[in-house]
Amino acid sequence: MFLNPKKINKILEELNPDRIYVENIRHILGTNTRFAKWVCDIAVRNGYLKKFYAIECPNSNCNRIIQTYSSLDKIPDELTCFMCEDDGLEKSTFLKKNLNIIPFYKYVKGSYQFA
């Protein structure tokens, strides 16, 4: 069931405009992940959002965001979590294929005014 536009605007205003995840949009719209991703992709095409990729450290005791990139092509084949390296963990460098890559969106300022 969809929320009314006033409730959607209120919820959107509470989001971090620099880190909007598909799950946020899924929850706001009360829909499934596939539809929420589609909405985000349309917002990117229309210039309301920009898409980025966060790289999560795979160490179970870390799970920090190592780095963010504006496209998948810019992610190097090997990344180092400097927090794990500083903590002296044996495993601090990881191959791209073993990383959890989390897409997120950033609001483009001035692209839309809330009603």
C-alpha positions in Angstrom: 0.0 0.0 0.0 1.4 3.4 -1.0 1.7 6.3 1.5 0.1 9.6 0.7 2.4 12.3 -0.8 2.6 14.4 2.3 3.8 11.4 4.4 6.3 10.6 1.6 7.7 14.1 1.6 8.1 14.1 5.4 10.0 10.8 5.3 12.1 12.0 2.4 13.1 15.1 4.3 14.3 13.0 7.2 16.7 10.9 4.9 20.4 11.7 4.6 20.5 13.2 1.1 24.0 11.9 0.7 23.2 8.3 1.4 19.9 7.1 0.0 19.6 3.4 -0.3 17.1 1.3 -2.3 15.9 -0.1 1.0 14.9 3.5 2.1 12.9 4.0 -1.0 11.3 0.5 -0.8 10.2 1.3 2.8 8.8 4.7 1.8 6.8 3.4 -1.1 5.7 0.2 0.7 6.8 -1.9 -2.3 9.3 -4.5 -3.3 13.1 -4.0 -3.8 12.8 -4.4 -7.6 10.3 -1.6 -8.0 12.3 0.6 -5.6 15.4 0.1 -7.6 13.5 1.0 -10.8 12.3 4.2 -9.2 15.8 5.1 -8.1 17.1 4.4 -11.6 14.5 6.7 -13.1 15.4 9.4 -10.6 19.0 9.1 -11.8 18.0 9.4 -15.5 15.9 12.4 -14.7 18.8 14.1 -12.8 17.3 14.0 -9.3 19.8 11.4 -7.9 23.3 10.3 -8.7 24.3 6.7 -8.2 27.4 5.7 -6.2 28.9 2.4 -4.9 30.0 1.8 -1.3 32.6 -0.9 -0.7 32.1 -2.7 2.6 35.0 -4.4 4.4 34.3 -8.1 4.4 36.0 -8.7 7.8 33.2 -9.8 10.2 34.5 -7.6 13.0 34.9 -4.5 10.8 32.1 -4.1 8.1 33.1 -0.4 7.6 32.8 1.3 4.3 36.3 1.2 2.8 35.6 3.6 -0.1 32.9 4.9 -2.4 33.0 5.2 -6.2 30.9 6.9 -8.8 31.0 3.8 -11.1 31.7 0.1 -11.0 34.5 0.6 -13.5 36.4 2.9 -11.1 36.7 0.2 -8.4 40.2 -1.2 -8.4 40.7 -5.0 -8.6 42.2 -4.9 -5.1 41.3 -2.7 -2.1 42.8 -2.3 1.4 40.8 -1.5 4.5 43.2 0.8 6.3 41.3 0.4 9.6 41.9 -3.3 9.6 45.5 -2.7 8.6 46.0 -0.2 11.4 44.4 -2.8 13.8 47.0 -5.3 12.7 44.5 -7.8 11.2 46.1 -10.4 9.1 43.5 -9.9 6.3 43.2 -6.2 5.3 43.6 -6.4 1.5 40.8 -7.9 -0.6 40.0 -8.7 -4.2 37.1 -6.8 -5.8 35.3 -10.0 -6.6 35.1 -10.8 -2.9 33.8 -7.5 -1.7 30.3 -6.4 -0.9 29.4 -3.6 -3.2 26.4 -1.6 -2.0 24.7 0.8 -4.4 23.4 4.1 -2.9 22.2 7.4 -4.3 22.9 11.0 -3.6 20.3 13.7 -4.0 21.3 16.3 -6.6 20.8 19.7 -4.9 18.2 21.9 -6.5 16.8 19.2 -8.7 13.5 18.9 -6.9 11.6 20.9 -4.3 9.4 19.2 -1.8 5.7 20.0 -2.0 
